[in-house]
Amino acid sequence: MAGKLEFVHDIPQAITQVWSGQAQVAFFPRPATLPALKAIADAGKRMPPKSTYFYPKLPTGLVMNLLDGEI
């Protein structure tokens, strides 16, 4: 297990992995707030990878169309 790092989206799964001995530790960082994201974007900066994970995600390939019939 040395040197292995895994990213898990499901909190109960992370807890189960720690309790079962599959993992040594789990971290639960607070999510970034929308005002914090806006302030960072307004400052021209970027968030670290995986810090802007939003759930639920739209299915891949979903096509967006106007609902009022106008194009």
C-alpha positions in Angstrom: 0.0 0.0 0.0 3.0 2.3 0.3 3.0 5.1 -2.2 -0.6 4.6 -3.3 -3.0 7.5 -3.4 -6.6 7.1 -4.5 -9.3 9.8 -5.1 -12.8 8.6 -4.0 -15.9 10.7 -4.5 -18.1 8.6 -2.1 -17.7 9.4 1.6 -19.2 6.1 2.9 -16.8 4.2 0.5 -13.8 6.1 1.9 -14.9 5.4 5.5 -15.4 1.7 4.7 -11.9 1.5 3.1 -10.3 2.9 6.3 -12.3 0.7 8.6 -11.6 -2.4 6.6 -7.8 -1.7 6.4 -7.8 -1.1 2.6 -6.7 2.5 3.3 -4.8 4.1 6.1 -6.4 7.5 6.1 -9.2 9.5 4.4 -9.3 13.2 4.0 -12.6 15.1 3.6 -11.8 18.7 2.5 -14.5 21.3 2.5 -15.9 22.0 -1.0 -15.0 25.3 -2.6 -17.8 27.8 -2.4 -19.1 29.6 -5.5 -18.1 33.0 -4.1 -14.5 31.7 -3.6 -14.5 30.3 -7.1 -15.7 33.6 -8.5 -13.0 35.6 -6.5 -10.3 33.3 -7.8 -11.5 33.5 -11.4 -11.9 37.4 -11.1 -8.3 37.5 -9.9 -7.2 35.6 -13.1 -6.0 32.6 -11.1 -6.7 28.9 -11.4 -7.8 26.2 -8.9 -5.7 23.1 -8.4 -6.8 20.0 -10.3 -9.7 18.1 -8.8 -10.7 21.1 -6.7 -13.6 22.1 -8.9 -15.5 18.7 -8.9 -19.2 19.3 -9.1 -21.8 16.6 -8.7 -24.1 15.5 -10.2 -22.4 15.7 -13.6 -24.4 15.8 -16.8 -24.1 12.6 -18.9 -21.3 12.8 -21.5 -22.5 13.8 -24.9 -25.7 15.5 -23.7 -26.9 18.0 -26.3 -28.3 21.3 -25.1 -31.2 22.8 -27.1 -33.3 25.9 -26.6 -36.7 25.0 -25.2 -38.6 27.9 -26.8 -38.0 26.6 -30.4 -35.9 29.5 -31.5 -32.4 29.0 -32.9 
